Amino acid sequence: MKKSILLLFVTLLATSLYAAGKYKLTAEAPRTVVQGDQFRITFTVNTSDNVKDFRGISNIDGLNVIFGPSTSRSSSMQIVNGKSTSSSSVTFTYMVEAVKQGTFTVPAATVVVDGEKLISNSLKIEVLPPDKNSSQRGQGQSSSQSSASQSSSVSADDLFVRVTASKTNVYEQEAFLLTYKVYYAVDLHHFENAKLPDFNGFHSQEIEVSQSNNHALEHYNGRNYHTVILKQYLLFPQRSGTLEIAPARFDAVVAKIIRSNDPFDAFFGGGQSYVPIKKTLTTPALKINVKALPSPRPEGFIGAVGSFSLESSISKTDVNANDAVTYKLILSGVGNLKLVSAPSVDFPSDFDAYDPKVNENVVLKSNGMSGNRVFEYLLIPRHPGKYDIPSLTFQYFDTKSGSYKPLTTASYALNVGKSKGGSDGAASVDYTGTAKEDVKMLASDIRYIKLGRADFKPAGKFVVASLPYTLSYVIPLVIFLIIFFIDRKNLSDSLNVAKSRNKKANRVVNRRMKQVSALLKAKEHDRFYDELLRALWGYMADKLNINTSDLNRDNIREKMTEAGLSEQDIADFINLLDECEFARYAPGDKVEGMDRTYETAREVIIRIENNMRK
């Protein structure tokens, strides 16, 4: 009876714990908004069964709830290898307006699921001031951004890269974080090239930038910008003095709006298109003041700078002669951990001590390398007796206090008995012969005498006059001449920019059409038509050698006529551009015509290629 009650209790407890861990209430909202913005705060529970008694938020200082909560439900089913899984959720949504600058906390909400009370995470939302001399509309979208996007050029105030250092006054070997961040108020598409400095005078470690949580909104010099961290490095200065970080260069590609003069295009929503333009962004040089470490440097200091701890251990203290013993040092902390060399330990002279094996468990953080390094020393005592491994004093420089600090390990007493063979160890096999030197192959430098009849040539028969000898000179000469003339032709073609662009046009458009095909399969309507438009504009710019700044329908029509293309080819290409731009804004089923448009584009490009070769 008692066992049955206990089993029932354990089952109920396990079920309740499973249910408690199975369901979750998650709060989500933008991290940064602009004063005057309206935005959503959502609370989502990952089930739609038995959800009740939701307790949400009310007005918060600086944030006014406009309406809510509105409730929505969603469900999905997935079948993989014959097994079906289903999921559902309930989302409670609030529409909120940011009315005051500052950082505000959205408290946790609660909901009851299957009798269990779930508590969400709280949120912190930063409210930025609006742009100077402009009013904000939407999620941080200023009027300056829209005007900059429509301008024929990109100003330095609309797009730039900043380089910042977490510290500009540091000690030698003290870590600091260097960040390259782009600020933009235009339609930034991507970066093509980046030329970063060599960081002369520094040891550098690149920190991988997370792409999932990298975009942010930031108020800088009176304006709100979208920002993305491009690169981050952990730098360790290797010498004192004023060190300079050279400028970096980034090539950005911005989507430029080209408006059509045709009033019918504007009426049907096709009055503008996008053409990529490039802008080179350069960061200023950055100076870092590096202070020398205080002198004199204490004994036991081997370059460690930061904050550390040191532990030691030994595998055994009672051993036999010629048996291996492992002595281990564990250096933990934050600083220039990877740059610290192995400590020198004063082992007994009767011990064979090998170079330490180093194991690392180190991660890069903004304040340095964090983790530990393990130094394992292999020791072989050769003779019986009592031996001591003395304590080790390790000195490091503490950047917070600006002074050296000692770390001391324990000492160890070893009792070494006779080897297992009963000897005192003197006649034992030497480990060092195989552990410290590579094994050499002996008696392989003298070959056996060759037996049998020698193959002699008759006197007067020379290889110089033979056909193979002559061909060995003629064939390389012919190959050289062929390569020479091919190289001359390629050089001539490369100097002809128009011809070079024309030859590359088909290859480039094929690569872009593969991207368009992938978007077609994914049914991504807007990105499909945007990418197809870029492919068509770029193809005609390369094929007819037109600068991107001069791309418009009138120029294309004129250049296609000069190239000898028929009126039908010209009309089909222009109509294809119009169809792509119209499709982005057309009502109804947007996915239905994507296949037909893709096939039409391929046919038009193939026909233009064939007709221009005639």
PEZITA-V62250 format. One record per helix or strand. SS is the DSSP state (helix for helix, strand for strand). FROM is the first residue (numbers start at 1). LEN is the number of residues. Records with the same first field share a line. If there is no record, write none. Layout:
# PEZITA-V62250
SS=FROM-LEN + FROM-LEN
This chain:
# PEZITA-V62250
helix=2-21 + 143-8 + 263-5 + 337-3 + 432-4 + 467-29 + 497-25 + 525-19 + 548-3 + 553-10 + 567-17 + 594-20
strand=25-4 + 32-3 + 38-8 + 51-5 + 60-1 + 63-18 + 83-16 + 102-5 + 110-4 + 116-4 + 123-6 + 136-2 + 141-2 + 159-7 + 169-3 + 175-10 + 188-8 + 202-6 + 216-5 + 223-15 + 241-5 + 249-11 + 272-11 + 286-6 + 301-14 + 318-3 + 324-12 + 351-3 + 357-9 + 368-14 + 385-5 + 393-6 + 403-6 + 412-6
